[in-house]
């Protein structure tokens, strides 16, 4: 039956989310955090772990050294644009990649191509000192 009075509906912030870290992972504030689809746990964005998807940027430092999967949590900000380093050489993002998906090279760098093709987000702008990437919710 539908309510006929005011109610207090629970809600959660969608722009900052908790991500449970994989065992022995260290995440630095301001760096990209990915989730490994094979385990469901977070780790620093990279180009060596297959099937990872960047979730956002760490709000804080988190250390899961010596801990089991999920024992440490990092808060991750998403649903906005972040400025990252642009990959060098042939992987560098250029004008033709604007508004296209780009990929994590490491926890602070994106490129137009990478070995694992782990999506970081969509390229929105290119500056001389980095690139702006939209990481959606």
BATI-741023 format. One line per 10 residues: number of its first residue (from 1); for each residue x, y, z of C-alpha. Coordinates in nm, 2 decimals, m for minus. Example, Ala and Ser with C-alpha at 12.3 -4.5 7.8 and 13.67 -1.06 7.14 Angstrom:
// BATI-741023
1	1.23:m0.45:0.78 ~ 1.37:m0.11:0.71
//
This chain:
// BATI-741023
1	0.00:0.00:0.00 ~ 0.14:0.35:m0.09 ~ 0.23:0.58:0.20 ~ 0.01:0.88:0.27 ~ 0.26:1.05:0.50 ~ 0.62:1.18:0.48 ~ 0.88:0.91:0.52 ~ 1.26:0.90:0.57 ~ 1.40:0.71:0.27 ~ 1.75:0.57:0.32
11	2.00:0.68:0.06 ~ 2.37:0.64:m0.02 ~ 2.62:0.87:m0.18 ~ 2.68:0.74:m0.53 ~ 2.99:0.95:m0.60 ~ 3.20:0.80:m0.32 ~ 3.19:0.43:m0.28 ~ 3.38:0.18:m0.06 ~ 3.58:m0.08:m0.25 ~ 3.71:m0.39:m0.07
21	4.07:m0.44:m0.15 ~ 4.24:m0.76:m0.26 ~ 4.49:m0.91:m0.02 ~ 4.83:m0.73:0.01 ~ 4.73:m0.44:m0.21 ~ 4.84:m0.08:m0.14 ~ 4.64:0.21:m0.28 ~ 4.76:0.57:m0.26 ~ 4.53:0.87:m0.23 ~ 4.47:1.04:m0.57
31	4.54:0.72:m0.78 ~ 4.30:0.51:m0.99 ~ 4.14:0.21:m0.82 ~ 4.02:m0.08:m1.03 ~ 3.82:m0.39:m0.95 ~ 3.95:m0.73:m1.07 ~ 3.65:m0.91:m1.24 ~ 3.80:m1.25:m1.15 ~ 3.80:m1.18:m0.78 ~ 3.57:m0.88:m0.73
41	3.83:m0.71:m0.51 ~ 4.00:m0.37:m0.56 ~ 4.36:m0.30:m0.66 ~ 4.57:m0.02:m0.81 ~ 4.48:0.03:m1.17 ~ 4.73:m0.13:m1.40 ~ 4.80:m0.29:m1.73 ~ 4.91:m0.63:m1.60 ~ 4.59:m0.77:m1.45 ~ 4.34:m0.88:m1.71
51	3.97:m0.78:m1.69 ~ 3.99:m0.49:m1.45 ~ 3.77:m0.19:m1.46 ~ 3.86:0.14:m1.30 ~ 3.60:0.25:m1.04 ~ 3.74:0.59:m0.96 ~ 4.01:0.77:m0.77 ~ 4.11:0.68:m0.41 ~ 4.00:0.95:m0.16 ~ 4.25:0.81:0.09
61	4.55:0.59:0.14 ~ 4.47:0.22:0.21 ~ 4.70:m0.07:0.29 ~ 4.59:m0.43:0.28 ~ 4.94:m0.57:0.34 ~ 4.91:m0.89:0.54 ~ 4.54:m0.89:0.52 ~ 4.30:m1.12:0.34 ~ 4.07:m1.03:0.05 ~ 3.81:m0.77:0.16
71	3.96:m0.70:0.51 ~ 4.07:m0.35:0.40 ~ 3.85:m0.09:0.23 ~ 3.94:0.22:0.03 ~ 3.69:0.50:m0.04 ~ 3.68:0.58:m0.41 ~ 3.54:0.90:m0.58 ~ 3.38:0.86:m0.92 ~ 3.12:1.02:m1.15 ~ 3.35:1.31:m1.24
81	3.65:1.41:m1.45 ~ 4.00:1.35:m1.32 ~ 4.33:1.46:m1.46 ~ 4.59:1.19:m1.52 ~ 4.93:1.15:m1.69 ~ 4.91:1.08:m2.06 ~ 5.10:0.77:m2.18 ~ 5.41:0.82:m2.38 ~ 5.50:0.72:m2.74 ~ 5.25:0.53:m2.95
91	5.00:0.49:m2.66 ~ 4.96:0.86:m2.60 ~ 4.61:0.99:m2.61 ~ 4.56:1.25:m2.89 ~ 4.29:1.46:m3.05 ~ 4.14:1.16:m3.23 ~ 4.07:0.98:m2.90 ~ 3.86:1.27:m2.76 ~ 3.53:1.13:m2.62 ~ 3.65:0.77:m2.67
101	3.74:0.51:m2.40 ~ 4.10:0.52:m2.28 ~ 4.28:0.26:m2.07 ~ 4.48:0.24:m1.75 ~ 4.85:0.21:m1.79 ~ 4.92:0.23:m1.42 ~ 4.76:0.39:m1.12 ~ 4.82:0.75:m1.25 ~ 4.85:0.71:m1.63 ~ 4.61:0.64:m1.92
111	4.67:0.56:m2.28 ~ 4.48:0.50:m2.60 ~ 4.60:0.14:m2.61 ~ 4.74:m0.10:m2.35 ~ 4.82:m0.46:m2.32 ~ 4.51:m0.56:m2.11 ~ 4.27:m0.29:m2.24 ~ 4.14:m0.22:m1.89 ~ 3.90:0.08:m1.94 ~ 3.98:0.38:m1.72
121	3.70:0.60:m1.86 ~ 3.63:0.84:m2.15 ~ 3.88:1.10:m2.26 ~ 3.73:1.45:m2.23 ~ 4.01:1.70:m2.27 ~ 4.39:1.71:m2.35 ~ 4.62:1.95:m2.17 ~ 5.00:1.99:m2.22 ~ 5.06:1.83:m1.88 ~ 4.79:1.55:m1.88
131	4.45:1.43:m1.99 ~ 4.11:1.46:m1.84 ~ 3.91:1.14:m1.81 ~ 3.55:1.10:m1.71 ~ 3.50:0.80:m1.48 ~ 3.13:0.73:m1.46 ~ 2.93:0.59:m1.17
//
